[in-house]
């Protein structure tokens, strides 16, 4: 069984670009923002990953931007953004 990887970006502009599915805008933003931090984490199981994510977003209001975004490997929507991060 493989690892369950997530990528965490704590940046409001990156969150906005990802939510708007603006792949080109995200690519340009990543190229411009050399200080942008992307943290990746591996989990041994999907349950472990889900538990982490539940705690990570605890207290966040779903109706408002969180100022952070989590890209989950294996979800097709996030694939182009993860590919850009891994270039």
C-alpha positions as CSV (number, residue, x, y, z in Angstrom):
1,X,0.0,0.0,0.0
2,X,1.3,3.4,-1.0
3,X,1.6,6.6,1.0
4,X,-1.2,9.1,1.2
5,X,0.5,12.5,0.5
6,X,-0.9,15.9,1.1
7,X,0.6,19.3,0.3
8,X,-0.1,22.3,2.6
9,X,0.1,25.9,1.4
10,X,-0.5,28.7,3.9
11,X,-1.2,31.5,1.5
12,X,-4.5,33.3,0.8
13,X,-3.6,34.1,-2.8
14,X,-2.6,30.5,-3.6
15,X,-5.8,29.4,-2.0
16,X,-7.9,31.7,-4.2
17,X,-6.1,30.6,-7.4
18,X,-6.7,26.9,-6.5
19,X,-10.3,27.5,-5.6
20,X,-10.8,29.3,-8.9
21,X,-9.1,26.4,-10.7
22,X,-6.6,28.9,-12.2
23,X,-3.8,26.6,-13.1
24,X,-1.9,29.2,-15.2
25,X,-2.3,31.8,-12.5
26,X,-1.0,29.4,-9.9
27,X,2.0,28.5,-12.0
28,X,2.8,32.2,-12.4
29,X,2.3,32.9,-8.7
30,X,4.6,30.0,-7.7
31,X,7.2,31.3,-10.1
32,X,7.0,34.9,-8.6
33,X,6.7,34.0,-4.9
34,X,10.0,32.4,-4.2
35,X,9.3,32.6,-0.4
36,X,6.0,30.6,-0.8
37,X,6.2,27.6,1.5
38,X,4.7,24.3,0.5
39,X,4.9,21.5,3.1
40,X,4.2,17.9,2.2
41,X,3.2,15.2,4.6
42,X,2.9,11.4,4.1
43,X,0.4,9.3,5.9
44,X,0.3,5.5,6.2
45,X,-3.4,5.3,5.8
46,X,-6.4,7.2,4.5
47,X,-7.9,7.2,8.0
48,X,-4.7,8.8,9.5
49,X,-4.8,11.4,6.7
50,X,-8.5,12.2,7.4
51,X,-7.9,12.5,11.1
52,X,-5.1,15.0,10.5
53,X,-7.2,17.0,8.1
54,X,-10.1,17.1,10.6
55,X,-7.8,18.6,13.2
56,X,-6.1,20.9,10.8
57,X,-9.3,22.6,9.8
58,X,-10.9,22.5,13.2
59,X,-12.5,25.8,14.0
60,X,-12.3,27.1,10.4
61,X,-15.5,28.6,9.0
62,X,-16.3,26.9,5.7
63,X,-18.0,30.0,4.4
64,X,-14.8,32.1,4.6
65,X,-11.3,31.6,3.1
66,X,-9.0,29.8,5.5
67,X,-5.8,31.4,4.3
68,X,-4.5,27.9,3.8
69,X,-5.2,25.1,1.3
70,X,-4.5,21.4,1.4
71,X,-3.9,19.5,-1.9
72,X,-4.6,15.8,-1.6
73,X,-2.7,13.5,-3.9
74,X,-5.0,11.2,-5.8
75,X,-7.8,13.8,-6.2
76,X,-7.9,14.7,-9.9
77,X,-8.8,18.3,-9.3
78,X,-5.5,18.9,-7.5
79,X,-3.3,17.0,-9.9
80,X,-2.2,20.0,-12.1
81,X,-1.4,22.1,-9.0
82,X,0.6,19.3,-7.4
83,X,2.4,18.8,-10.7
84,X,3.4,22.5,-10.7
85,X,4.7,22.2,-7.1
86,X,6.8,19.2,-8.0
87,X,8.3,20.7,-11.2
